[in-house]
Amino acid sequence: MSSPPALVTNAETWLPFTDLVFVDPPGTGYSRVVGSGDARRQFWSVDGDAEGLAVFVRKWIEQNARQRSPKVLVGESYGGFRAPKLARALATREGVGVRGLVLVSPVLDFAALGQRRHDPQSWVRHLPSMAATVLEQRGAGTPQALAAAEEWAATDYLAALMRGERDAAAIERIVPRLAELTGLDPALVRQLAGRIDTATFQRELYRARGLVGSAYDATVTAFDPSPSAARSHFPDPVLDATKAPLTAAMTELYRGRLGWSHDQPYRLLNDEVNSNWNWGRGRSAPQVVDEVRAFLSGDRAARLLVVHGASDLVTPYFATKLILDQLPVYGAPERSALAVYRGGHMFYSLDDSRKAMRRDAETFFRAVLKGAGGE
């Protein structure tokens, strides 16, 4: 956290197969909202965010004469939620067609992230990422082992949870396998009625060593500030540990390498934006599954690539898989793909995962270009 950043050449750059344009939405990076509180409220909302960025994208395309170029949107985390909405806003409001979407560690439906005791599926969605964490620690993180965990989660585990907490026999049947997959004490698994929340997993998996795991990559640990306490509030070993070095690296890139400076600070994360974000007034949780459906069904040449890290507990990959599995084929199954790599929310920090993602991205872009009549 306190070490100075080191900028290195990105051997896995995408520049050999696509031009890249990076945009910081208002309130992040060096982007700022100019105007009153009303302007901020407009941009800092689910719909206003997408609509404002759509205007920016359309103007950039016009100013740089790229109207005929195939367009692909790439978004990470909330950006993976934003991209389908942005594609919709570009098509319906700005007259700009998007040929491809690459969603990195996205959330497609915020309702899928919660862990509610009355909702059996919420525990199923998170279990494979916990299993991936334990498998990685054991050196057994193979695709076959992860697929077996997924299969058990969606069958025997879900069936037992559907019986409810009143069925003690159903709970007892899943305790041995669940304890094996999560690495937790069977007594604790039994006490929790087979419902393992991520916060408990982050701490209990490493409690004997006085460590805690990250929600962003549960294989990454740090010391527990209060190891003997019944409960512990701790900085996330990934999120909190990377804020300072990543901010410093971006500042060095702009000022040291590119020779561009600004008197405003670089905002890697903006708590003001987060706390004032307008999620809308509807009763339903925000989701972009409808936008993904519209994107794939409305254009036969459109393509979707979704990529996740296996041990990410913030946006668990299995939640996305369950959603994508509910979509029709829309003509050809290769038009949409899900890839899962070693690592967490920022899996590309691992060399092998970054290389694998680069290969998958190049294949995706080549297919997009072919569909657009390019070479």
Beta strands, then each sheet from edge to edge (+ up, - down):
strand 1: 72-76
strand 2: 100-104
strand 3: 211-213
strand 4: 221-223
strand 5: 303-309
strand 6: 336-341
sheet 1: 1+ 2+ 5+ 6+
sheet 2: 3+ 4-
end
